[in-house]
Amino acid sequence: MAKVFRFHELGGPEVLRLEDIEIGDPGPGEVKLRIEAIGVNRGEAAMRGGHYIVAPPLPSRLGSEAAAIVEAVGPGVTQWQAGDRVSTLPAQPLERYSTYGEETLFPADRLVRRPDTLDAVQSAASWVAFLTAWGGLIEAGGLHAEQPVVITAASSSVGIAAIQIVRTAGAIPIATTRTADKAGALLAAGAIEVIATDEEDVVERIRALTGGNGASLIFDPVAGPLAEKLCEALADNGTLIIYGGLSKQPAVFPRHLMIRSNLAMRGFNFNPMLVDHARRERALAAITPYLADGSWRMPIAHQFALADMAEAHRALERNEHAGKIIVTV
């Protein structure tokens, strides 16, 4: 038996229950993992609260991102063996493959080998954020040197990963956050400038910071009414990449502006990268050296024990942090 979090009803963090569950042995193509550290993500809080894209079957488990040790391998698994240090990438179904607990089964093809220099906490905090930012900026956005890039909601783990990727590419990261409270953390992460969207005119500031031209690339998880403003802040032939919907309101498509300035608005999610082996390996090969040598790091905002998972969710929903919330086992 292993201690695993489940929830039997939708609601606040208090619905999370730590229960004893029989994990069982790994089947074909699976491994059994002993969890060391867990990355807490906004999608998990949305699922628990009933605000996710699809409703989970109840009772449900949670979690997709963790650092772990392989305990056993199932039939047909040749790339892993007991004792390997790995990190997980999201997998379905959550009833079988979830990381909120002491142990779990997991598909062998959704694991990343952890560099020896990367500890469990950094490993649990990094892969989903850096893969999302790399795919959105490099693959979808065509990031190149010297271009001004606006990263909205930049205090999130993906936002902080994006700042570091943009700096490494020789481009110019301009971060936005709601208030100036997180400006110091974003400047420390590598942002050249920080815009407080609740306190400043975001279009005016972006235009001012880009010599009146606008940003050629904007990377945004908010959408909603902000999307129209961001399009106004794009340079001619610029691109707005939307990889989330934090606002929960419809995004306006400003067609006249898009046509007049030859703008592009496109969505991005990294799930297709997970199932496309060539794309995923290309991204991992690009990201791993920077994580391994410490050039890219994820700030850890809070660290909780497994029994305090509900407190971790409360900290996440207060939205006062910059970086990642981690639960250690």
C-alpha positions as CSV (number, residue, x, y, z in Angstrom):
1,M,0.0,0.0,0.0
2,A,1.1,3.5,-0.7
3,K,-0.2,6.9,0.4
4,V,-1.9,8.7,-2.5
5,F,-4.0,11.8,-2.8
6,R,-7.5,11.4,-4.2
7,F,-10.6,13.6,-4.3
8,H,-14.2,12.2,-4.2
9,E,-15.9,15.5,-4.9
10,L,-15.1,18.8,-6.7
11,G,-14.2,21.8,-4.5
12,G,-11.5,23.6,-2.7
13,P,-8.2,22.2,-1.5
14,E,-9.9,20.6,1.5
15,V,-11.4,17.9,-0.8
16,L,-7.9,16.4,-1.2
17,R,-7.6,13.2,0.9
18,L,-4.5,11.2,1.6
19,E,-5.5,7.5,1.3
20,D,-3.8,4.1,1.3
21,I,-4.0,2.7,-2.2
22,E,-2.7,-0.6,-3.7
23,I,-0.5,0.5,-6.6
24,G,0.2,-3.0,-7.9
25,D,2.9,-4.2,-10.4
26,P,3.7,-2.5,-13.7
27,G,2.1,-3.9,-16.8
28,P,3.5,-4.0,-20.3
29,G,5.2,-0.7,-21.2
30,E,4.9,0.6,-17.6
31,V,7.3,1.2,-14.7
32,K,6.6,1.6,-11.0
33,L,8.0,4.8,-9.5
34,R,8.9,5.9,-6.0
35,I,8.1,9.6,-5.9
36,E,10.7,12.1,-4.5
37,A,9.3,15.5,-5.4
38,I,6.1,16.8,-7.0
39,G,5.6,19.9,-9.1
40,V,2.2,21.5,-8.5
41,N,0.4,23.0,-11.5
42,R,-2.6,25.3,-12.1
43,G,-4.4,22.7,-14.2
44,E,-4.5,20.4,-11.2
45,A,-6.2,23.0,-9.1
46,A,-8.6,23.7,-11.9
47,M,-9.4,20.0,-12.2
48,R,-9.9,19.6,-8.5
49,G,-12.2,22.7,-8.4
50,G,-14.3,21.6,-11.4
51,H,-13.0,24.4,-13.7
52,Y,-10.9,22.2,-16.1
53,I,-11.6,21.6,-19.8
54,V,-13.1,18.2,-19.0
55,A,-14.6,17.0,-15.7
56,P,-12.6,14.2,-14.0
57,P,-14.2,10.9,-13.1
58,L,-14.7,10.7,-9.4
59,P,-13.0,9.6,-7.3
60,S,-9.9,11.0,-9.1
61,R,-6.2,11.2,-8.6
62,L,-4.0,14.2,-9.5
63,G,-0.6,15.1,-10.7
64,S,1.6,14.8,-13.8
65,E,5.0,16.2,-12.9
66,A,7.4,14.6,-10.5
67,A,11.0,13.5,-9.9
68,A,11.2,9.8,-9.0
69,I,13.2,6.6,-8.8
70,V,12.3,3.6,-10.9
71,E,11.4,0.7,-8.5
72,A,10.4,-1.9,-11.1
73,V,9.8,-2.3,-14.8
74,G,7.0,-4.1,-16.7
75,P,7.2,-6.5,-19.6
76,G,8.8,-5.0,-22.7
77,V,10.5,-2.1,-21.0
78,T,14.1,-2.1,-21.9
79,Q,15.1,1.6,-21.7
80,W,14.7,1.7,-17.9
81,Q,15.8,-0.4,-14.9
82,A,15.3,-0.3,-11.2
83,G,17.3,2.6,-9.6
84,D,17.2,4.9,-12.5
85,R,16.6,8.6,-11.6
86,V,13.8,10.0,-13.8
87,S,11.2,12.8,-14.1
88,T,7.7,12.4,-15.4
89,L,5.9,14.1,-18.3
90,P,2.1,14.2,-18.3
91,A,0.2,11.0,-19.0
92,Q,-3.3,9.7,-19.1
93,P,-5.5,8.3,-17.5
94,L,-4.9,10.0,-14.2
95,E,-6.7,7.2,-12.4
96,R,-3.6,5.1,-13.1
97,Y,-0.8,7.6,-13.9
98,S,-0.7,10.4,-11.3
99,T,2.1,11.8,-9.2
100,Y,0.4,13.0,-6.0
101,G,1.6,10.2,-3.7
102,E,4.4,8.0,-2.5
103,E,4.3,5.6,-5.5
104,T,2.7,5.4,-8.9
105,L,2.7,3.4,-12.1
106,F,3.7,5.3,-15.2
107,P,4.2,4.8,-18.9
108,A,7.9,4.1,-19.7
109,D,7.7,6.4,-22.7
110,R,6.7,9.4,-20.6
111,L,9.9,9.6,-18.5
112,V,12.9,11.8,-18.8
113,R,16.4,10.7,-17.6
114,R,17.6,13.1,-14.9
115,P,21.1,14.5,-15.2
116,D,23.3,13.7,-12.2
117,T,23.7,17.4,-11.5
118,L,20.0,18.0,-11.2
119,D,18.4,17.3,-7.8
120,A,14.9,16.0,-7.3
121,V,13.3,19.4,-6.5
122,Q,14.7,21.2,-9.5
123,S,13.9,18.2,-11.7
124,A,10.2,18.2,-10.5
125,A,10.0,21.9,-11.1
126,S,11.6,22.2,-14.6
127,W,10.6,19.9,-17.4
128,V,7.0,20.8,-18.1
129,A,7.7,24.5,-17.8
130,F,10.8,24.5,-20.1
131,L,9.3,22.1,-22.6
132,T,6.2,24.4,-22.9
133,A,8.2,27.5,-23.2
134,W,10.7,26.0,-25.7
135,G,7.9,24.6,-27.9
136,G,5.9,27.8,-27.8
137,L,8.8,30.1,-28.4
138,I,11.1,28.1,-30.7
139,E,8.7,25.8,-32.6
140,A,5.6,27.9,-32.8
141,G,7.1,31.4,-32.4
142,G,10.2,31.1,-34.5
143,L,12.3,32.9,-31.8
144,H,15.4,34.6,-33.1
145,A,18.1,36.9,-31.7
146,E,17.6,40.6,-31.0
147,Q,13.8,40.5,-31.3
148,P,11.8,42.0,-28.4
149,V,9.6,39.3,-26.9
150,V,6.8,40.0,-24.4
151,I,6.1,37.3,-21.8
152,T,2.8,37.8,-20.0
153,A,2.0,36.3,-16.5
154,A,5.7,36.0,-16.4
155,S,5.9,35.0,-12.7
156,S,4.6,31.5,-13.5
157,S,7.0,28.7,-14.0
158,V,6.5,28.7,-17.8
159,G,7.0,32.5,-17.8
160,I,10.2,32.2,-15.9
161,A,11.4,29.4,-18.2
162,A,10.5,31.6,-21.2
163,I,12.5,34.5,-19.9
164,Q,15.6,32.3,-19.7
165,I,15.1,30.8,-23.1
166,V,14.7,34.3,-24.7
167,R,17.9,35.6,-23.0
168,T,19.9,32.5,-24.2
169,A,18.6,33.1,-27.7
170,G,20.0,36.6,-27.7
171,A,16.5,38.1,-27.8
172,I,15.0,40.8,-25.4
173,P,12.6,39.5,-22.8
174,I,10.0,42.0,-21.6
175,A,7.9,40.5,-18.7
176,T,4.5,41.5,-17.6
177,T,2.8,40.8,-14.2
178,R,-0.3,42.3,-12.6
179,T,1.5,44.4,-10.0
180,A,5.0,45.6,-9.3
181,D,5.4,43.3,-6.3
182,K,7.0,40.6,-8.4
183,A,9.2,42.9,-10.5
184,G,12.3,42.1,-8.5
185,A,11.9,38.3,-9.0
186,L,11.4,38.7,-12.7
187,L,14.4,41.0,-13.2
188,A,16.4,38.4,-11.2
189,A,15.2,35.7,-13.6
190,G,16.6,37.7,-16.5
191,A,13.8,40.0,-17.7
192,I,15.1,43.3,-19.3
193,E,12.0,45.2,-18.3
194,V,8.9,44.5,-16.2
195,I,5.4,45.9,-17.0
196,A,2.8,45.9,-14.2
197,T,-0.5,45.5,-16.2
198,D,-2.8,46.7,-13.4
199,E,-0.7,49.9,-12.9
200,E,0.4,50.8,-16.4
201,D,-0.9,51.0,-20.0
202,V,0.5,47.8,-21.4
203,V,0.2,48.8,-25.0
204,E,1.8,52.2,-24.4
205,R,4.7,50.6,-22.4
206,I,5.4,47.9,-24.9
207,R,5.5,50.5,-27.7
208,A,7.8,52.8,-25.6
209,L,10.2,49.9,-24.9
210,T,10.4,48.9,-28.6
211,G,11.0,52.3,-30.1
212,G,7.4,52.6,-31.1
213,N,7.5,49.5,-33.3
214,G,5.8,47.0,-30.9
215,A,6.9,43.5,-30.0
216,S,7.5,41.0,-32.8
217,L,6.5,38.0,-30.5
218,I,4.2,37.8,-27.5
219,F,3.9,34.6,-25.4
220,D,0.6,34.6,-23.4
221,P,-1.3,32.2,-21.1
222,V,-4.1,34.7,-20.2
223,A,-6.0,35.4,-23.4
224,G,-9.5,36.8,-22.7
225,P,-9.9,40.6,-23.2
226,L,-6.1,41.0,-22.8
227,A,-5.6,39.3,-26.2
228,E,-6.9,42.3,-28.1
229,K,-4.6,44.7,-26.2
230,L,-1.6,42.4,-26.9
231,C,-2.4,42.5,-30.6
232,E,-2.3,46.3,-30.4
233,A,1.2,46.0,-29.0
234,L,2.5,43.8,-31.8
235,A,4.8,45.0,-34.4
236,D,3.8,44.6,-38.1
237,N,4.0,40.9,-39.0
238,G,4.1,40.1,-35.3
239,T,2.8,36.9,-33.7
240,L,0.8,36.4,-30.5
241,I,1.2,32.8,-29.1
242,I,-1.6,31.9,-26.7
243,Y,-0.9,28.8,-24.6
244,G,-3.5,29.1,-21.8
245,G,-6.8,30.7,-20.8
246,L,-6.3,32.0,-17.3
247,S,-8.8,34.8,-17.8
248,K,-11.7,32.3,-18.5
249,Q,-13.3,35.0,-20.7
250,P,-13.6,34.9,-24.5
251,A,-10.7,36.3,-26.4
252,V,-11.6,39.0,-29.0
253,F,-10.1,38.5,-32.5
254,P,-9.5,42.1,-33.8
255,R,-9.8,41.2,-37.5
256,H,-9.3,44.8,-38.8
257,L,-6.1,45.2,-36.8
258,M,-4.9,41.7,-37.8
259,I,-5.4,42.4,-41.5
260,R,-4.0,45.9,-41.5
261,S,-0.7,44.9,-39.7
262,N,-0.4,41.3,-41.0
263,L,-0.6,39.9,-37.5
264,A,-0.8,36.2,-36.5
265,M,-2.6,34.8,-33.5
266,R,-2.1,31.1,-32.8
267,G,-2.6,28.6,-30.0
268,F,0.0,26.3,-28.6
269,N,0.0,23.3,-26.3
270,F,2.8,20.9,-25.8
271,N,0.8,17.7,-25.7
272,P,1.5,16.8,-29.4
273,M,5.2,17.1,-28.5
274,L,4.8,14.4,-25.9
275,V,3.5,11.8,-28.5
276,D,5.9,12.9,-31.3
277,H,9.1,11.1,-30.4
278,A,11.3,13.1,-32.8
279,R,10.0,16.5,-31.6
280,R,10.2,15.6,-28.0
281,E,13.8,14.3,-28.3
282,R,14.8,17.4,-30.2
283,A,13.4,19.6,-27.4
284,L,14.9,17.6,-24.6
285,A,18.3,17.6,-26.4
286,A,18.1,21.4,-26.5
287,I,17.0,21.9,-22.9
288,T,18.9,19.3,-21.0
289,P,22.4,20.9,-21.2
290,Y,21.2,24.2,-19.7
291,L,19.4,22.5,-16.9
292,A,22.4,20.1,-16.2
293,D,25.0,22.9,-16.0
294,G,22.7,25.2,-14.0
295,S,22.4,27.9,-16.7
296,W,18.6,27.6,-16.4
297,R,17.0,27.2,-13.0
298,M,13.5,27.4,-11.7
299,P,13.0,29.5,-8.5
300,I,11.2,27.4,-5.8
301,A,8.6,29.7,-4.3
302,H,7.3,27.3,-1.6
303,Q,8.1,23.7,-0.6
304,F,5.6,21.6,1.3
305,A,5.6,18.1,2.8
306,L,3.3,15.5,1.2
307,A,0.7,15.7,4.0
308,D,0.4,19.4,3.4
309,M,-0.8,19.1,-0.3
310,A,-3.9,21.1,0.5
311,E,-1.7,24.0,1.8
312,A,0.3,23.8,-1.4
313,H,-2.9,24.2,-3.4
314,R,-3.9,27.2,-1.3
315,A,-0.5,28.8,-1.9
316,L,-0.9,28.2,-5.6
317,E,-4.4,29.8,-5.7
318,R,-3.3,32.9,-3.7
319,N,-1.1,33.7,-6.8
320,E,1.5,35.6,-4.7
321,H,4.5,33.5,-5.7
322,A,7.0,33.6,-8.5
323,G,8.3,30.3,-9.8
324,K,7.3,26.8,-8.7
325,I,5.5,25.2,-5.8
326,I,7.0,21.9,-4.9
327,V,5.8,19.1,-2.6
328,T,8.5,16.7,-1.3
329,V,7.9,13.0,-0.4
